[in-house]
Amino acid sequence: MAMMIGERISLVQGPPGTGKTLTIISTIKLLKMHFQVPQPLLVCTYTNVAVDNLVEGLAKAGLKPLRAASAGKTKESLTKWTLEYQMQLHARYADWKNLEDRVKKIGDTLKELRNKIQNLERKMAKEGLSSRETQIRDGMLKNVIRQGRSLDATKRRSYGLEQAMVKDILNNADVICTTCITSASAALNAIDFPVVFLDEASMSTEPASLIPLMKGCRHVALIGDHKQLPPVITSPEARSLGFLFMRHTVVPSIMLNIQYRMHPAISHFPSLEFYNSSLLDGTADTFGYVLPRLMPPSVSPVLLPPGVLASVSDSKEIVEDGEVRTSARPPVIFLDHSGNESMKTKSRVNWDEAHIVASVVEDLLLNNDNLNGQDIGIIAPYVAQISLLTKLFNADPKYRERFNTVLGEHRAMQLSNIEIKTVDGFEGREKEVIIFSTVRNNSGGYIGFLADRRRLNVGLTRAKRGLFVVGSMNTLRQGRTARSNDGATKVGKGAESWRRYMEYVGQHGLVLNLQPGDALAKVLHGNVNAAAAAAIAAVSS
């Protein structure tokens, strides 16, 4: 915060769960309430979702945010903070509305006059006009000129009043929140913004980032994390040059190095792999005990790696070097299977893996009464897999019957609240439990764009207390991406990260082998068989 305030240009790196949004909100509150900066601040992000999150946080902090957005881009609950809503509350809104109504009325009159003149001119071309009709036409032409002048004058008055109202509203706000692109809107030209904060700066393209800096900026802080999702740049040449957040290495910078989201055993590998062990945990007390809210979810014994007991006598966990010492439930489990992938409309899908994911979700809802659908997120890198999983949870009649049998109809209703998205869809998000469906499973070991190091980072850091990664260890260990012109296999940095992750989960005893056999059958059918047996027993008794 001190650097963001004290330096005219600064860069803040915020790894997953380190509180980038809270840091921005706290800094703005300090500037407005302590230092009493008179001008409103401008905060821009790459996505509308991030803007909404900021507006919510700023409002809760007692600040007056103003949300500038295109129509339909704002959450309904934030309507009162939008520019359009504030316009309606302005003291001169009625005067402006009257002028706008007058503009419309004059416009309608002009349209009617022009239609009548056109009709007379068509008649004149065919059969001529009487002297009376000629006088009427001439009179209407003069009236069009008068009405046109009146329309121009009324429009100028309406525009001037609107700009004055917008300026009042902007100056009355503590902070203006919008996306980088929308900051170019004419409404924000009414005043200058000397202080600009760019959130998600590592995701924004350089041209987009420059837009808010052209609004009179004299003080800027870039907040983001180049270790997570990059901007979408299609040009290979432009991509090779990097982007704004990465290139500003000579400006004052700092990394937020304490994460408050994840169970320490979930954050351990990402800290090692992506942040050189500099990402520390704020989710354990001074004695090393993990916060109670991050206790791993309960699962059936068939979903636990070998040697792990299902029952837990300890109500606390202690973590040392990323390993849980006092709990029998690991917060990270890798489910290794051999179900092959297949192509579907230029995408990839893995049916066996989808069935395993469905079984894991079913088990979580069955064994954790305090876990709801909105607490669970499913990540898949391929659209076809997302489509399949969405169908299984929401539209497949056989699975609907199965879920109702195992969970009961009321509990099964939670399934529709589960979010199923790509890695990009979960950027900046978090869930109690994440299930990561990797999809790729082939004899050649090709993992395609799954071999994106930054997307792997995002995928492994969305979960608070439970992370289930489903995939093929053999495929991910090979981690091939493509063949070069000389026939050699390409292996990128992301593929190397997957290889190290496979070594990590193997060394820490976090792998559940689900090759065809009894173990896989119990995972896929254990709960539904037990429910059916219980139903038969109930009828018999």
Salt bridges, closest charged atoms under 4 A:
ASP52 OD1 - ARG67 NE 2.98
GLU56 OE2 - LYS75 NZ 2.76
ASP95 OD2 - ARG92 NE 3.45
ASP101 OD1 - LYS97 NZ 3.16
ASP108 OD2 - LYS104 NZ 3.18
GLU112 OE2 - LYS116 NZ 3.49
GLU133 OE2 - LYS123 NZ 2.47
ASP138 OD1 - ARG137 NH2 3.35
ASP168 OD2 - HIS90 NE2 3.10
GLU206 OE2 - ARG247 NH2 2.79
GLU273 OE2 - ARG453 NH1 2.86
GLU273 OE2 - ARG500 NH2 2.67
GLU317 OE1 - HIS263 NE2 2.57
GLU320 OE1 - ARG325 NE 3.46
GLU323 OE1 - ARG325 NH1 3.66
GLU323 OE2 - HIS508 NE2 3.85
GLU341 OE2 - ARG348 NH1 2.79
GLU341 OE1 - ARG440 NE 2.96
GLU353 OE1 - HIS337 NE2 2.62
GLU362 OE2 - ARG402 NE 2.79
GLU419 OE1 - LYS421 NZ 2.97
GLU419 OE2 - ARG429 NH2 2.55
GLU419 OE2 - LYS431 NZ 2.80
ASP424 OD2 - ARG455 NH2 2.80
GLU430 OE1 - ARG261 NE 2.86
GLU430 OE2 - LYS464 NZ 3.54
GLU432 OE2 - LYS464 NZ 3.43
GLU432 OE1 - ARG465 NE 2.79
ASP452 OD2 - ARG455 NH1 2.94
ASP518 OD2 - LYS522 NZ 3.26
